[in-house]
Amino acid sequence: MGVVVFSSHSLRSPFSTSPLSLSPLRPPLPPSKPPQISFSTSSPQMDPQIGGSSKRFMDFPYVSAPHRDLMVELVSTMESRLESSLLPCTLPQDVQYYHNHTGTAHACLHIRSGLKPSLIDFMLGSWLHCELPAGALNITSLSTYLSPLTDAPNFLMELIQSSPTSLVFILDLPPRKDLVLHPDYLQTFYEATQLNRHRQLLEKIPEVRPYSSSSLYIRFLVSPTAILVRIETGGTERMEEIVRHHVSSIAKEVLGTWLDWCACGERDMGEADRDYVAKRDRMIKQKTIEIDLGSSLPRLFGEEVAARVLAAIQEVFN
């Protein structure tokens, strides 16, 4: 889930949502939280190779201005904060951007692997635009997988828009340990960080309804504090207002929490713990290919394009 924007659950699921009036989503974090990061609205200073390869990805051409601004800000902030641990994107050009032969489906894929050894396995961003009989589907995604040098949660965000007034918002720090067997893990990453308050605030909004993936496997992978909601408004302006003032605020705060608590913090782990985390991560990646990308890519882009993109993703996963 969230490994790439065109998740199969996104393509199968019905989209319905509703309108909203939120108070500012900026409640204080626990006193123990490290200093908050600042967010950049422009791309970080990067190697020309990185800047050139990511330009098309950072355009996010098919979504609204607030949606695009949010994605650019999140990607820029993540790359700025993790820059010293990330390699340039080396995907082939025909994998970074690809489309089907009829021109009805377009996608961009941006992957930067982590330096070894580092806490970062890889960072992955993507967008998809697909013209379907019921209308255009636009999905933007950002996720980062951590390496087995830490057992801290990964980061995942997807915005799935099936019309200008209908949006599914998925945001989570998926756990990498069993929360029943490791209650200290639950306390450290989910209770002390007060992540659950974001979902609780969203659920008070009239336009927001819970969203449930049709995949039981995906529902099993998310954390107890995961945000999986659908938003449906009466007009485009209202949706843009919600994304600009509410979805954006929450996404940026959760990313800040993840960067401070997960991506940049050392964890005391033994060899057996690292082996367990590595095995679990590997199985999730394999399952993602089997039940998600392996079925959705050929349907949208044809066998030839799908094979090319899947091979590139598989190489990163390995």
Contacts in CASP RR format, 6 or more apart in sequence:
PFRMAT RR
TARGET T0000
AUTHOR 0000-0000-0000
METHOD contacts of the structure
MODEL  1
MGVVVFSSHSLRSPFSTSPLSLSPLRPPLPPSKPPQISFSTSSPQMDPQI
GGSSKRFMDFPYVSAPHRDLMVELVSTMESRLESSLLPCTLPQDVQYYHN
HTGTAHACLHIRSGLKPSLIDFMLGSWLHCELPAGALNITSLSTYLSPLT
DAPNFLMELIQSSPTSLVFILDLPPRKDLVLHPDYLQTFYEATQLNRHRQ
LLEKIPEVRPYSSSSLYIRFLVSPTAILVRIETGGTERMEEIVRHHVSSI
AKEVLGTWLDWCACGERDMGEADRDYVAKRDRMIKQKTIEIDLGSSLPRL
FGEEVAARVLAAIQEVFN
1 7 0 8 1.000
1 9 0 8 1.000
1 156 0 8 1.000
1 170 0 8 1.000
1 174 0 8 1.000
1 213 0 8 1.000
1 215 0 8 1.000
1 218 0 8 1.000
1 221 0 8 1.000
1 222 0 8 1.000
1 288 0 8 1.000
1 292 0 8 1.000
2 124 0 8 1.000
2 141 0 8 1.000
2 143 0 8 1.000
2 156 0 8 1.000
2 158 0 8 1.000
2 170 0 8 1.000
3 124 0 8 1.000
3 143 0 8 1.000
3 285 0 8 1.000
3 288 0 8 1.000
3 292 0 8 1.000
3 293 0 8 1.000
3 313 0 8 1.000
4 109 0 8 1.000
4 124 0 8 1.000
4 125 0 8 1.000
4 126 0 8 1.000
4 141 0 8 1.000
4 293 0 8 1.000
4 313 0 8 1.000
5 107 0 8 1.000
5 125 0 8 1.000
5 126 0 8 1.000
5 127 0 8 1.000
5 128 0 8 1.000
5 139 0 8 1.000
5 140 0 8 1.000
5 141 0 8 1.000
5 158 0 8 1.000
6 107 0 8 1.000
6 126 0 8 1.000
6 128 0 8 1.000
6 130 0 8 1.000
6 139 0 8 1.000
6 293 0 8 1.000
6 296 0 8 1.000
6 297 0 8 1.000
6 300 0 8 1.000
7 139 0 8 1.000
7 141 0 8 1.000
7 158 0 8 1.000
7 218 0 8 1.000
7 292 0 8 1.000
7 296 0 8 1.000
8 215 0 8 1.000
8 291 0 8 1.000
8 292 0 8 1.000
8 293 0 8 1.000
8 295 0 8 1.000
8 296 0 8 1.000
9 213 0 8 1.000
9 214 0 8 1.000
9 215 0 8 1.000
9 218 0 8 1.000
9 292 0 8 1.000
10 137 0 8 1.000
10 139 0 8 1.000
10 158 0 8 1.000
10 160 0 8 1.000
10 168 0 8 1.000
11 137 0 8 1.000
11 296 0 8 1.000
11 299 0 8 1.000
11 300 0 8 1.000
12 214 0 8 1.000
13 168 0 8 1.000
13 211 0 8 1.000
13 213 0 8 1.000
13 214 0 8 1.000
15 160 0 8 1.000
15 162 0 8 1.000
15 163 0 8 1.000
15 166 0 8 1.000
15 167 0 8 1.000
15 168 0 8 1.000
15 230 0 8 1.000
16 166 0 8 1.000
16 209 0 8 1.000
16 230 0 8 1.000
16 232 0 8 1.000
17 165 0 8 1.000
17 166 0 8 1.000
17 167 0 8 1.000
17 168 0 8 1.000
17 207 0 8 1.000
17 208 0 8 1.000
17 209 0 8 1.000
17 229 0 8 1.000
17 230 0 8 1.000
17 231 0 8 1.000
17 232 0 8 1.000
17 233 0 8 1.000
18 206 0 8 1.000
18 207 0 8 1.000
18 208 0 8 1.000
18 209 0 8 1.000
18 230 0 8 1.000
18 231 0 8 1.000
18 232 0 8 1.000
18 233 0 8 1.000
19 206 0 8 1.000
19 207 0 8 1.000
19 232 0 8 1.000
19 233 0 8 1.000
19 234 0 8 1.000
19 238 0 8 1.000
20 205 0 8 1.000
20 206 0 8 1.000
20 207 0 8 1.000
20 208 0 8 1.000
20 231 0 8 1.000
20 233 0 8 1.000
20 238 0 8 1.000
20 242 0 8 1.000
20 246 0 8 1.000
21 205 0 8 1.000
21 206 0 8 1.000
22 201 0 8 1.000
22 202 0 8 1.000
22 204 0 8 1.000
22 205 0 8 1.000
22 242 0 8 1.000
22 245 0 8 1.000
22 246 0 8 1.000
23 201 0 8 1.000
24 249 0 8 1.000
25 198 0 8 1.000
25 201 0 8 1.000
25 246 0 8 1.000
25 249 0 8 1.000
25 250 0 8 1.000
25 253 0 8 1.000
26 249 0 8 1.000
26 253 0 8 1.000
27 194 0 8 1.000
27 197 0 8 1.000
29 36 0 8 1.000
29 193 0 8 1.000
29 194 0 8 1.000
29 257 0 8 1.000
30 192 0 8 1.000
30 193 0 8 1.000
30 194 0 8 1.000
32 192 0 8 1.000
33 193 0 8 1.000
33 257 0 8 1.000
33 260 0 8 1.000
33 261 0 8 1.000
34 260 0 8 1.000
34 261 0 8 1.000
35 260 0 8 1.000
36 256 0 8 1.000
36 260 0 8 1.000
37 77 0 8 1.000
37 81 0 8 1.000
37 256 0 8 1.000
37 259 0 8 1.000
37 260 0 8 1.000
39 73 0 8 1.000
39 76 0 8 1.000
39 77 0 8 1.000
39 252 0 8 1.000
40 73 0 8 1.000
40 76 0 8 1.000
40 77 0 8 1.000
40 80 0 8 1.000
41 69 0 8 1.000
41 72 0 8 1.000
41 73 0 8 1.000
41 76 0 8 1.000
42 72 0 8 1.000
42 76 0 8 1.000
43 51 0 8 1.000
43 54 0 8 1.000
43 58 0 8 1.000
43 72 0 8 1.000
43 75 0 8 1.000
43 76 0 8 1.000
43 79 0 8 1.000
44 76 0 8 1.000
44 79 0 8 1.000
44 80 0 8 1.000
44 83 0 8 1.000
46 54 0 8 1.000
46 79 0 8 1.000
46 83 0 8 1.000
47 88 0 8 1.000
49 88 0 8 1.000
49 89 0 8 1.000
50 88 0 8 1.000
50 89 0 8 1.000
50 112 0 8 1.000
53 88 0 8 1.000
53 89 0 8 1.000
53 91 0 8 1.000
53 93 0 8 1.000
53 96 0 8 1.000
53 110 0 8 1.000
54 89 0 8 1.000
54 110 0 8 1.000
56 96 0 8 1.000
56 97 0 8 1.000
56 108 0 8 1.000
57 96 0 8 1.000
57 97 0 8 1.000
57 108 0 8 1.000
57 109 0 8 1.000
57 110 0 8 1.000
57 125 0 8 1.000
57 126 0 8 1.000
57 127 0 8 1.000
58 72 0 8 1.000
58 75 0 8 1.000
59 68 0 8 1.000
60 67 0 8 1.000
60 68 0 8 1.000
60 71 0 8 1.000
60 72 0 8 1.000
60 127 0 8 1.000
60 140 0 8 1.000
61 129 0 8 1.000
62 106 0 8 1.000
62 127 0 8 1.000
62 129 0 8 1.000
62 136 0 8 1.000
62 138 0 8 1.000
63 71 0 8 1.000
63 127 0 8 1.000
63 138 0 8 1.000
63 140 0 8 1.000
63 159 0 8 1.000
63 161 0 8 1.000
64 164 0 8 1.000
64 236 0 8 1.000
64 239 0 8 1.000
64 240 0 8 1.000
64 243 0 8 1.000
65 240 0 8 1.000
66 240 0 8 1.000
66 241 0 8 1.000
66 243 0 8 1.000
66 244 0 8 1.000
66 248 0 8 1.000
67 140 0 8 1.000
67 159 0 8 1.000
67 161 0 8 1.000
67 240 0 8 1.000
67 243 0 8 1.000
69 244 0 8 1.000
69 248 0 8 1.000
70 159 0 8 1.000
70 243 0 8 1.000
70 244 0 8 1.000
70 247 0 8 1.000
70 248 0 8 1.000
70 251 0 8 1.000
70 252 0 8 1.000
71 127 0 8 1.000
71 140 0 8 1.000
71 142 0 8 1.000
71 159 0 8 1.000
73 248 0 8 1.000
73 252 0 8 1.000
74 142 0 8 1.000
74 157 0 8 1.000
74 251 0 8 1.000
74 252 0 8 1.000
74 255 0 8 1.000
75 110 0 8 1.000
75 125 0 8 1.000
75 142 0 8 1.000
77 252 0 8 1.000
77 255 0 8 1.000
77 256 0 8 1.000
77 259 0 8 1.000
78 123 0 8 1.000
78 142 0 8 1.000
78 144 0 8 1.000
78 155 0 8 1.000
78 255 0 8 1.000
78 259 0 8 1.000
79 86 0 8 1.000
79 112 0 8 1.000
79 123 0 8 1.000
81 259 0 8 1.000
81 263 0 8 1.000
81 264 0 8 1.000
82 120 0 8 1.000
82 123 0 8 1.000
82 144 0 8 1.000
82 259 0 8 1.000
82 263 0 8 1.000
84 115 0 8 1.000
85 114 0 8 1.000
85 115 0 8 1.000
85 118 0 8 1.000
85 119 0 8 1.000
85 120 0 8 1.000
86 112 0 8 1.000
86 113 0 8 1.000
86 114 0 8 1.000
86 115 0 8 1.000
86 120 0 8 1.000
86 123 0 8 1.000
87 112 0 8 1.000
87 113 0 8 1.000
87 114 0 8 1.000
87 115 0 8 1.000
88 112 0 8 1.000
89 96 0 8 1.000
89 110 0 8 1.000
89 111 0 8 1.000
89 112 0 8 1.000
90 113 0 8 1.000
91 109 0 8 1.000
91 110 0 8 1.000
91 111 0 8 1.000
91 312 0 8 1.000
92 308 0 8 1.000
92 312 0 8 1.000
94 308 0 8 1.000
95 109 0 8 1.000
95 308 0 8 1.000
95 309 0 8 1.000
95 312 0 8 1.000
96 108 0 8 1.000
96 109 0 8 1.000
96 110 0 8 1.000
97 106 0 8 1.000
97 107 0 8 1.000
97 108 0 8 1.000
97 109 0 8 1.000
98 106 0 8 1.000
98 107 0 8 1.000
98 109 0 8 1.000
98 301 0 8 1.000
98 305 0 8 1.000
98 308 0 8 1.000
98 309 0 8 1.000
99 105 0 8 1.000
99 106 0 8 1.000
99 107 0 8 1.000
99 301 0 8 1.000
99 305 0 8 1.000
100 300 0 8 1.000
100 301 0 8 1.000
100 302 0 8 1.000
100 305 0 8 1.000
101 302 0 8 1.000
104 130 0 8 1.000
104 131 0 8 1.000
105 128 0 8 1.000
105 129 0 8 1.000
105 130 0 8 1.000
105 131 0 8 1.000
105 300 0 8 1.000
105 301 0 8 1.000
106 128 0 8 1.000
106 129 0 8 1.000
106 130 0 8 1.000
107 126 0 8 1.000
107 127 0 8 1.000
107 128 0 8 1.000
107 129 0 8 1.000
107 300 0 8 1.000
107 301 0 8 1.000
108 126 0 8 1.000
108 127 0 8 1.000
109 124 0 8 1.000
109 125 0 8 1.000
109 126 0 8 1.000
109 309 0 8 1.000
109 312 0 8 1.000
109 313 0 8 1.000
110 124 0 8 1.000
110 125 0 8 1.000
110 126 0 8 1.000
111 122 0 8 1.000
111 123 0 8 1.000
111 124 0 8 1.000
111 125 0 8 1.000
111 312 0 8 1.000
111 313 0 8 1.000
111 316 0 8 1.000
112 122 0 8 1.000
112 123 0 8 1.000
113 121 0 8 1.000
113 122 0 8 1.000
113 316 0 8 1.000
114 120 0 8 1.000
114 121 0 8 1.000
114 122 0 8 1.000
114 123 0 8 1.000
114 147 0 8 1.000
116 147 0 8 1.000
117 147 0 8 1.000
117 149 0 8 1.000
118 147 0 8 1.000
118 149 0 8 1.000
119 146 0 8 1.000
119 147 0 8 1.000
119 149 0 8 1.000
119 150 0 8 1.000
119 152 0 8 1.000
119 263 0 8 1.000
119 264 0 8 1.000
119 265 0 8 1.000
120 144 0 8 1.000
120 145 0 8 1.000
120 146 0 8 1.000
120 147 0 8 1.000
120 263 0 8 1.000
121 144 0 8 1.000
121 145 0 8 1.000
121 146 0 8 1.000
121 147 0 8 1.000
121 281 0 8 1.000
122 144 0 8 1.000
122 145 0 8 1.000
122 316 0 8 1.000
123 142 0 8 1.000
123 143 0 8 1.000
123 144 0 8 1.000
124 141 0 8 1.000
124 142 0 8 1.000
124 143 0 8 1.000
124 144 0 8 1.000
124 145 0 8 1.000
124 316 0 8 1.000
125 141 0 8 1.000
125 142 0 8 1.000
125 143 0 8 1.000
126 139 0 8 1.000
126 140 0 8 1.000
126 141 0 8 1.000
127 138 0 8 1.000
127 139 0 8 1.000
127 140 0 8 1.000
127 141 0 8 1.000
128 137 0 8 1.000
128 138 0 8 1.000
128 139 0 8 1.000
128 140 0 8 1.000
128 300 0 8 1.000
129 136 0 8 1.000
129 137 0 8 1.000
129 138 0 8 1.000
130 136 0 8 1.000
130 137 0 8 1.000
130 138 0 8 1.000
130 300 0 8 1.000
134 162 0 8 1.000
135 162 0 8 1.000
135 163 0 8 1.000
136 162 0 8 1.000
136 163 0 8 1.000
137 160 0 8 1.000
137 161 0 8 1.000
137 162 0 8 1.000
138 160 0 8 1.000
138 161 0 8 1.000
139 158 0 8 1.000
139 159 0 8 1.000
139 160 0 8 1.000
139 161 0 8 1.000
140 158 0 8 1.000
140 159 0 8 1.000
141 157 0 8 1.000
141 158 0 8 1.000
141 159 0 8 1.000
142 155 0 8 1.000
142 156 0 8 1.000
142 157 0 8 1.000
143 154 0 8 1.000
143 155 0 8 1.000
143 156 0 8 1.000
143 157 0 8 1.000
144 154 0 8 1.000
144 155 0 8 1.000
144 263 0 8 1.000
145 154 0 8 1.000
145 281 0 8 1.000
145 285 0 8 1.000
146 152 0 8 1.000
146 153 0 8 1.000
146 154 0 8 1.000
146 176 0 8 1.000
146 262 0 8 1.000
146 263 0 8 1.000
148 274 0 8 1.000
148 275 0 8 1.000
148 277 0 8 1.000
148 278 0 8 1.000
148 281 0 8 1.000
149 269 0 8 1.000
149 274 0 8 1.000
150 262 0 8 1.000
150 265 0 8 1.000
150 266 0 8 1.000
150 267 0 8 1.000
150 269 0 8 1.000
150 277 0 8 1.000
151 176 0 8 1.000
151 177 0 8 1.000
151 185 0 8 1.000
151 267 0 8 1.000
151 269 0 8 1.000
151 273 0 8 1.000
151 277 0 8 1.000
152 176 0 8 1.000
152 189 0 8 1.000
152 261 0 8 1.000
152 262 0 8 1.000
152 263 0 8 1.000
152 265 0 8 1.000
152 267 0 8 1.000
153 173 0 8 1.000
153 174 0 8 1.000
153 175 0 8 1.000
153 176 0 8 1.000
153 189 0 8 1.000
153 223 0 8 1.000
153 258 0 8 1.000
153 262 0 8 1.000
154 173 0 8 1.000
154 174 0 8 1.000
154 176 0 8 1.000
154 262 0 8 1.000
155 173 0 8 1.000
155 255 0 8 1.000
155 258 0 8 1.000
155 262 0 8 1.000
155 263 0 8 1.000
156 170 0 8 1.000
156 171 0 8 1.000
156 172 0 8 1.000
156 173 0 8 1.000
156 174 0 8 1.000
157 170 0 8 1.000
157 171 0 8 1.000
157 172 0 8 1.000
157 251 0 8 1.000
157 254 0 8 1.000
157 255 0 8 1.000
158 168 0 8 1.000
158 169 0 8 1.000
158 170 0 8 1.000
159 167 0 8 1.000
159 168 0 8 1.000
159 169 0 8 1.000
159 170 0 8 1.000
159 243 0 8 1.000
159 247 0 8 1.000
160 167 0 8 1.000
160 168 0 8 1.000
160 169 0 8 1.000
160 170 0 8 1.000
161 167 0 8 1.000
161 168 0 8 1.000
162 168 0 8 1.000
164 235 0 8 1.000
164 236 0 8 1.000
164 239 0 8 1.000
165 232 0 8 1.000
165 233 0 8 1.000
165 234 0 8 1.000
165 235 0 8 1.000
165 236 0 8 1.000
165 238 0 8 1.000
165 239 0 8 1.000
166 230 0 8 1.000
166 231 0 8 1.000
166 232 0 8 1.000
167 230 0 8 1.000
167 231 0 8 1.000
167 232 0 8 1.000
167 239 0 8 1.000
167 242 0 8 1.000
167 243 0 8 1.000
167 247 0 8 1.000
168 211 0 8 1.000
168 228 0 8 1.000
168 229 0 8 1.000
168 230 0 8 1.000
168 231 0 8 1.000
169 202 0 8 1.000
169 211 0 8 1.000
169 227 0 8 1.000
169 228 0 8 1.000
169 229 0 8 1.000
169 230 0 8 1.000
169 231 0 8 1.000
169 247 0 8 1.000
170 211 0 8 1.000
170 226 0 8 1.000
170 227 0 8 1.000
170 228 0 8 1.000
171 198 0 8 1.000
171 226 0 8 1.000
171 227 0 8 1.000
171 250 0 8 1.000
171 251 0 8 1.000
171 254 0 8 1.000
172 222 0 8 1.000
172 223 0 8 1.000
172 225 0 8 1.000
172 226 0 8 1.000
172 227 0 8 1.000
172 228 0 8 1.000
173 189 0 8 1.000
173 190 0 8 1.000
173 195 0 8 1.000
173 223 0 8 1.000
173 225 0 8 1.000
173 254 0 8 1.000
173 257 0 8 1.000
173 258 0 8 1.000
173 262 0 8 1.000
174 221 0 8 1.000
174 222 0 8 1.000
174 223 0 8 1.000
174 226 0 8 1.000
175 185 0 8 1.000
175 189 0 8 1.000
175 190 0 8 1.000
175 223 0 8 1.000
176 277 0 8 1.000
176 280 0 8 1.000
176 281 0 8 1.000
177 185 0 8 1.000
177 277 0 8 1.000
179 185 0 8 1.000
179 186 0 8 1.000
179 190 0 8 1.000
179 223 0 8 1.000
179 224 0 8 1.000
186 224 0 8 1.000
188 261 0 8 1.000
189 195 0 8 1.000
189 261 0 8 1.000
189 262 0 8 1.000
190 196 0 8 1.000
190 223 0 8 1.000
190 224 0 8 1.000
190 225 0 8 1.000
193 257 0 8 1.000
193 261 0 8 1.000
195 223 0 8 1.000
195 225 0 8 1.000
195 254 0 8 1.000
195 257 0 8 1.000
196 224 0 8 1.000
196 225 0 8 1.000
198 225 0 8 1.000
198 227 0 8 1.000
198 250 0 8 1.000
198 253 0 8 1.000
198 254 0 8 1.000
199 225 0 8 1.000
199 226 0 8 1.000
199 227 0 8 1.000
199 229 0 8 1.000
201 250 0 8 1.000
202 208 0 8 1.000
202 227 0 8 1.000
202 229 0 8 1.000
202 246 0 8 1.000
202 250 0 8 1.000
203 210 0 8 1.000
203 229 0 8 1.000
205 246 0 8 1.000
207 231 0 8 1.000
207 232 0 8 1.000
207 233 0 8 1.000
207 238 0 8 1.000
207 242 0 8 1.000
208 229 0 8 1.000
208 230 0 8 1.000
208 231 0 8 1.000
209 229 0 8 1.000
209 230 0 8 1.000
209 231 0 8 1.000
209 232 0 8 1.000
210 228 0 8 1.000
210 229 0 8 1.000
210 230 0 8 1.000
211 228 0 8 1.000
211 229 0 8 1.000
211 230 0 8 1.000
212 219 0 8 1.000
212 228 0 8 1.000
213 219 0 8 1.000
213 228 0 8 1.000
215 291 0 8 1.000
217 287 0 8 1.000
217 291 0 8 1.000
221 284 0 8 1.000
222 228 0 8 1.000
227 250 0 8 1.000
227 254 0 8 1.000
231 239 0 8 1.000
231 242 0 8 1.000
231 247 0 8 1.000
233 239 0 8 1.000
233 242 0 8 1.000
269 277 0 8 1.000
285 317 0 8 1.000
286 317 0 8 1.000
288 317 0 8 1.000
289 310 0 8 1.000
289 313 0 8 1.000
289 314 0 8 1.000
289 317 0 8 1.000
293 310 0 8 1.000
293 313 0 8 1.000
294 306 0 8 1.000
294 310 0 8 1.000
297 305 0 8 1.000
297 306 0 8 1.000
297 309 0 8 1.000
297 310 0 8 1.000
298 306 0 8 1.000
300 306 0 8 1.000
301 309 0 8 1.000
END
